[in-house]
Amino acid sequence: MAGANQTSFYDQRLETLPREELRKFQQRRFRKLLQQVLESNSFYRQKLQAAGIHKPIPLSRLSKIPFTTKEEVVADQAAHPPFGSNLTFPMEAYTRLHQTSGTTGVPMRWLDTTEGFQSFVTQWKFVLCAAGVRPGDRIFAAFSFGPFLGFWGGFEAAHQMGCLAITGGGLTTEQRLTSMRDNHPTVLLATPTYALRLAEVARSMGIDSSSLGIRISIHAGEPGAGIPATRRRIEQAWGSKAYDHCGLTEIGATGYECQHQLGPHINESEFILEVIDPATCEPVADGERGEVVLTTLGRVGSPLIRYRTGDLVVVTRERCICARTFALLQGGILGRSDDMITVRGINVFPSAIENILRSFPEVVEFQGEVARDREMDEMLLRLETDRMPEEQQRSLGERIASEMHTRLSLRPRLQFMPPGSLPRAELKSRRFRSSETKP
């Protein structure tokens, strides 16, 4: 590929396949998947047969298969505890158990065979290579290594690629920073929120996080690294280049940024991508906003077919500047269909609010609440600064309020909180919530 940086690919042939050839590649894997689930996966055999599908169908008939929703999977696991009926192989074939973080409801348990988990690890190799990670890099995973899938795959992928994989599991934030200072990692894996928290604690310890030698940071678990102001703040704090990555415990490592960082590429060698209108469920054209629907091709032991993710995106399938033909989510994940906030008739996504707040370096942390007061929805933003005098807080508040009104037509109430009073999260953060209706 002329002009392509060969070192930024995990599998250059796959990642640059012409769309027609990519479709044929997907078709072969899709047929194999359907054959296996029709034979031995009771969850999908029932769904497919109820739709009149008794043998593998071509991708051109994919829309004949019903969607799968998170609510459906949760209900199946409740009806067939503890793991549900979406299992293609006997229980003794499964070697890994993880679960979703539960930030949006009941956690889902997810089983993988050795082969299925390796497909997840391979997906992470695409992520790492695209960001510029190479054999010999030292990768620090600032992650608890609990049941949440998180960076488990990235850690194992780093090891298999010939990197020095350094775990931050079981350590306090201060201990992790000490480990980083002593072991000289070059790559940081963390949620966007926790990358900023690490830098905040580093300052309190007299450590300049930008001097620790991190050249690449890769972020997952929440959309922060795809929000321009948050990305800039991470890069300034660490003196690194920050990359966004999207994925789901139940699906896998679905997308990764290339060196041009126009948004994540969906790994279409591992997933079939559809984009639909969330209201009508009809396909939308490239360039139009819609909801991501994914079909797994590699994690056959607990597959998901036409899974509605709730993520809202704008997709292009034109060849990227990097030469990849994998679909690109322009500007990243724009929001989630269930995350949209409505305040006085104005619809806004939390990511838009975060992009404004993170553009003010004085704001260390924030939290939002939408409450109904006298039949009207009101938004309260709690802001934390670093020992800022009250007069400066008033001035800052006026500037933030003006920016919110100009860019989003919102007039939120602002409340400044004492330093360190707002919650910090190592995993996914849930900064916005709704309170009960007031009498």
C-alpha positions in Angstrom: 0.0 0.0 0.0 1.6 3.2 -1.2 2.0 5.7 1.7 0.9 3.2 4.3 3.0 2.8 7.5 3.5 -0.9 7.4 4.6 -1.0 11.1 1.2 0.2 12.2 -0.6 -2.9 11.0 -1.1 -6.2 12.8 -2.3 -7.9 9.6 -1.8 -5.5 6.7 -3.4 -7.9 4.1 -6.6 -8.2 6.1 -6.8 -4.6 7.2 -6.5 -3.3 3.6 -8.6 -5.9 1.7 -10.9 -4.4 -0.9 -14.4 -4.3 0.4 -15.6 -7.1 -1.9 -12.8 -9.4 -0.7 -13.5 -8.5 2.9 -17.1 -9.4 2.4 -16.1 -12.9 1.1 -13.8 -13.3 4.1 -16.7 -12.5 6.4 -19.0 -14.8 4.6 -16.8 -17.8 5.1 -16.5 -17.1 8.9 -20.2 -16.3 9.2 -21.3 -19.5 7.5 -19.1 -21.5 9.9 -20.5 -19.6 12.9 -24.1 -20.3 11.9 -23.4 -24.0 11.3 -22.0 -24.3 14.8 -24.7 -22.5 16.6 -27.5 -24.3 14.7 -26.0 -27.6 15.8 -25.4 -27.0 19.5 -26.3 -23.5 20.8 -29.9 -23.7 22.2 -30.2 -19.9 22.6 -29.5 -19.1 18.9 -30.9 -22.3 17.5 -34.3 -21.3 18.9 -34.0 -17.7 17.7 -32.9 -18.8 14.2 -35.5 -21.6 13.8 -38.3 -19.3 15.0 -37.2 -17.0 12.1 -37.4 -19.9 9.7 -33.7 -20.3 9.4 -32.7 -24.0 9.7 -29.3 -23.9 7.8 -26.6 -21.3 7.2 -27.7 -18.3 5.1 -25.5 -15.9 3.1 -24.6 -12.4 4.5 -27.0 -10.9 1.9 -29.8 -12.4 4.1 -28.4 -11.2 7.4 -31.4 -9.0 8.0 -33.6 -12.1 8.2 -32.1 -12.9 11.6 -33.7 -11.1 14.6 -31.7 -8.6 16.6 -30.2 -9.7 20.0 -30.5 -7.2 22.9 -28.7 -6.9 26.2 -32.1 -7.2 28.0 -32.7 -10.5 26.2 -29.3 -11.9 27.3 -29.8 -10.7 30.9 -33.3 -12.4 30.9 -31.8 -15.6 29.5 -29.1 -15.7 32.2 -31.8 -15.2 34.8 -33.9 -18.0 33.4 -30.9 -20.4 33.0 -28.5 -19.4 35.9 -25.7 -18.7 36.2 -24.4 -18.5 32.6 -27.5 -18.7 30.4 -28.2 -20.9 27.4 -26.0 -19.0 24.9 -23.3 -21.7 25.0 -22.1 -23.5 21.9 -20.0 -26.1 23.7 -20.2 -28.3 26.8 -19.3 -26.5 30.0 -16.0 -28.3 30.4 -14.8 -26.6 27.2 -14.9 -23.1 28.8 -11.8 -21.9 30.6 -12.5 -18.1 31.2 -15.2 -16.3 33.1 -15.6 -12.5 33.0 -18.5 -10.2 33.5 -19.7 -6.7 32.5 -19.0 -3.8 34.8 -22.7 -3.4 35.6 -22.6 0.4 35.3 -25.8 0.4 33.2 -27.7 -2.4 35.0 -27.4 -6.1 36.0 -23.9 -7.5 35.2 -23.7 -10.2 32.5 -21.5 -13.2 33.0 -19.5 -14.2 29.9 -17.7 -17.5 29.3 -14.9 -18.1 26.8 -13.2 -21.2 25.6 -9.4 -21.0 25.2 -9.9 -20.5 21.5 -12.5 -17.8 22.1 -10.4 -15.9 24.5 -7.5 -16.0 22.1 -9.7 -14.3 19.5 -10.2 -11.5 22.0 -6.4 -11.3 22.6 -5.8 -11.2 18.8 -8.3 -8.3 18.5 -6.1 -6.5 21.0 -3.1 -7.0 18.9 -4.8 -4.9 16.2 -5.4 -2.2 18.8 -1.8 -2.2 20.1 -0.1 -2.4 16.7 -2.3 0.5 15.3 -1.2 2.7 18.2 2.5 2.0 17.4 3.2 -0.5 20.2 6.2 -2.7 19.3 8.2 -5.7 20.7 10.4 -4.3 23.5 7.8 -1.8 24.7 7.0 -1.9 28.4 3.3 -1.9 28.9 1.8 -0.9 32.3 -1.8 -2.0 32.8 -3.4 0.3 35.5 -6.2 -2.1 36.1 -7.4 -4.2 39.0 -7.7 -7.5 37.1 -11.0 -8.3 38.6 -13.9 -10.1 36.8 -14.5 -7.1 34.5 -12.9 -8.1 31.1 -11.3 -4.7 30.7 -7.6 -4.9 29.9 -7.2 -8.6 30.4 -6.9 -9.1 26.6 -4.5 -6.2 26.1 -2.2 -7.5 28.8 -2.0 -11.0 27.3 -1.6 -9.5 23.8 1.3 -7.4 24.9 3.0 -10.5 26.3 2.4 -12.5 23.1 3.8 -9.6 21.0 7.1 -9.6 22.9 6.5 -6.6 25.1 7.2 -6.5 28.8 3.8 -6.6 30.4 3.7 -4.9 33.8 0.6 -5.4 36.0 -0.8 -2.7 38.2 -3.3 -5.1 39.7 -3.7 -5.1 43.5 -1.9 -1.8 43.9 -3.0 1.6 45.2 -2.8 4.6 42.9 0.3 5.7 44.7 1.9 2.3 44.4 1.2 2.1 40.7 2.9 5.5 40.2 5.9 4.2 42.2 6.0 1.1 40.0 5.9 3.2 36.9 8.7 5.5 38.1 10.8 2.4 38.9 10.1 0.2 35.9 10.0 2.8 33.1 7.0 1.7 31.1 6.5 3.2 27.6 2.8 2.4 27.2 -0.1 3.0 29.6 -3.4 1.1 29.5 -6.1 2.8 31.6 -9.6 4.2 31.4 -9.5 7.9 30.4 -10.8 8.8 33.9 -8.1 6.9 35.6 -5.3 8.2 33.4 -6.3 11.7 34.6 -6.6 10.5 38.2 -3.1 9.0 38.0 -1.7 12.3 36.8 -3.6 14.1 39.6 -2.1 11.9 42.3 1.3 12.1 40.7 1.3 15.9 41.2 0.4 15.4 44.9 3.4 13.1 45.2 5.7 15.5 43.5 6.0 13.4 40.4 5.8 14.9 36.9 3.7 12.3 35.0 5.0 13.7 31.7 8.6 12.7 32.7 7.8 9.0 33.3 8.5 8.0 29.7 5.0 7.1 28.5 4.9 7.7 24.8 1.6 5.9 24.0 -1.5 5.6 26.1 -4.5 3.4 25.1 -7.9 3.9 26.7 -11.0 1.9 26.9 -14.1 1.4 29.2 -15.6 4.8 28.5 -15.6 7.3 25.6 -13.3 9.9 27.2 -10.3 9.4 24.9 -12.5 10.0 21.9 -13.6 13.4 23.3 -11.1 16.0 22.0 -10.7 18.0 25.2 -10.3 14.9 27.3 -7.7 13.5 24.9 -5.7 16.8 24.9 -5.7 16.8 28.7 -4.4 13.2 28.9 -1.7 13.9 26.3 -0.6 17.0 28.2 -0.5 15.2 31.5 1.5 12.3 30.2 3.5 13.8 27.3 2.2 11.0 25.2 -0.1 10.3 22.2 -3.5 9.0 23.5 -5.5 6.4 21.5 -9.2 5.6 21.8 -10.4 2.0 21.7 -14.0 0.7 21.8 -15.3 -2.6 22.9 -17.7 -4.6 25.0 -17.2 -7.5 27.4 -19.8 -9.5 25.7 -18.6 -8.7 22.2 -14.8 -8.1 22.3 -12.3 -5.4 21.3 -14.3 -4.0 18.4 -12.5 -0.9 17.3 -9.2 0.8 17.3 -7.6 4.1 16.1 -5.0 4.3 13.4 -2.2 6.9 13.4 -4.5 9.5 11.8 -7.0 9.3 14.7 -10.1 10.1 12.7 -12.1 7.7 14.9 -12.0 4.0 15.6 -11.8 1.5 12.8 -14.2 -1.4 13.4 -12.2 -4.7 13.1 -14.2 -6.2 10.3 -12.1 -9.3 10.2 -13.6 -10.2 13.6 -17.0 -8.5 13.4 -19.9 -7.8 11.0 -21.0 -4.2 11.3 -24.5 -2.8 10.6 -25.7 0.7 11.4 -29.5 1.1 11.9 -31.9 3.8 12.8 -32.6 3.1 16.5 -36.2 4.0 16.2 -37.2 2.2 13.0 -34.4 -0.5 13.0 -33.9 0.1 9.3 -30.3 0.5 7.9 -29.0 4.0 7.6 -26.6 5.1 4.8 -23.0 5.9 5.4 -22.6 9.4 6.7 -25.9 9.3 8.7 -26.1 8.8 12.4 -27.2 5.4 13.6 -26.9 2.7 16.2 -24.1 0.1 15.9 -25.2 -3.6 15.5 -22.4 -6.2 15.6 -22.1 -9.9 14.9 -19.1 -11.7 16.4 -17.1 -14.1 14.2 -14.4 -15.3 16.5 -15.9 -15.9 20.0 -18.0 -18.9 18.9 -18.4 -20.4 22.3 -20.7 -17.5 23.4 -21.5 -15.6 20.2 -23.7 -12.6 19.6 -25.5 -12.2 16.3 -26.9 -8.9 15.3 -26.3 -7.5 18.8 -27.7 -4.0 19.4 -24.9 -2.1 21.2 -26.7 1.2 21.8 -23.7 3.1 20.5 -24.5 6.0 18.1 -22.1 6.7 15.3 -21.5 8.0 11.8 -19.8 5.5 9.6 -17.7 5.7 6.4 -16.5 2.8 4.5 -14.2 4.8 2.2 -10.5 3.7 2.4 -8.8 5.6 5.2 -5.7 7.8 4.7 -3.9 4.9 6.5 -4.9 2.6 3.7 -7.3 0.5 5.9 -10.6 -0.5 4.4 -12.2 -1.4 7.7 -15.2 0.9 8.4 -14.4 4.1 10.3 -16.5 5.6 13.1 -16.1 9.3 12.2 -15.4 11.2 15.4 -15.7 8.1 17.5 -18.8 7.0 19.4 -21.0 10.0 19.6 -23.1 8.8 22.5 -25.4 6.0 23.6 -29.1 5.8 22.7 -29.8 5.3 26.5 -27.5 8.0 27.7 -29.1 11.0 26.1 -30.1 13.7 28.6 -33.1 16.0 28.0 -33.2 19.3 29.8 -36.0 21.7 29.1 -36.6 20.1 25.7 -32.9 20.1 24.7 -31.3 16.8 23.9 -27.7 16.5 24.8 -25.2 13.6 25.2 -22.9 13.6 28.3 -19.8 13.5 26.0 -20.7 16.9 24.7 -20.8 18.3 28.2 -17.5 16.6 29.1 -15.8 18.1 26.0 -16.7 21.6 27.2 -15.7 21.0 30.9 -12.4 19.3 30.0 -11.5 22.3 27.9 -11.2 24.3 31.2 -8.0 23.1 32.9 -9.2 24.5 36.2 -11.8 21.7 36.4 -10.2 18.7 38.1 -13.4 16.5 38.3 -17.1 16.9 37.7 -20.5 15.2 38.2 -23.9 15.9 36.6 -27.4 15.4 37.9 -30.7 16.0 36.1 -33.7 16.5 38.4 -37.3 17.6 37.9 -38.2 20.7 40.0 -41.7 22.1 39.7 -42.4 20.1 36.5 -39.2 21.4 34.8 -36.0 19.4 34.2 -32.9 21.1 35.6 -29.3 20.2 35.3 -26.8 20.6 38.2 -23.1 20.3 37.5 -20.9 19.8 40.5 -17.4 21.0 39.8 -14.2 20.4 41.7 -11.2 22.7 41.4 -7.8 22.6 43.1 -8.1 25.0 46.1 -9.3 27.9 43.9 -10.4 31.1 45.7 -14.1 31.8 45.7 -13.8 34.9 43.5 -11.9 32.9 40.8 -14.6 30.2 41.0 -17.3 32.7 40.3 -15.4 33.9 37.3 -14.8 30.4 36.1 -18.4 29.5 36.6 -19.5 32.4 34.4 -17.2 31.3 31.6 -18.4 27.7 31.8 -22.0 28.8 31.9 -21.5 31.0 28.9 -19.8 28.3 26.9 -22.6 25.8 27.8 -25.2 28.2 26.6 -23.4 29.2 23.4 -22.5 25.6 22.3 -25.4 23.5 23.7 -28.1 26.0 24.5 -28.0 24.8 28.1 -28.1 26.8 31.3 -27.1 24.4 34.1 -26.7 25.3 37.7 -23.1 25.1 38.9 -22.0 24.0 42.4 -18.3 24.1 43.3 -17.2 21.2 45.6 -14.3 20.9 48.0 -11.1 19.4 46.6 -11.2 15.6 46.6 -14.9 15.3 47.4 -16.1 14.0 44.0 -15.8 10.2 43.4 -12.9 8.9 41.3 -13.1 5.7 39.3 -10.5 3.2 38.2 -12.9 1.4 35.8 -15.9 3.0 34.0 -17.1 6.2 35.6 -20.8 7.2 35.8 -20.7 10.9 36.0 -24.3 11.7 35.1 -27.4 10.6 36.9 -31.1 11.4 37.3 -32.6 12.1 40.7 -36.2 11.4 41.9 -38.9 13.8 41.0 -39.4 16.5 43.6 -42.8 17.0 45.2 
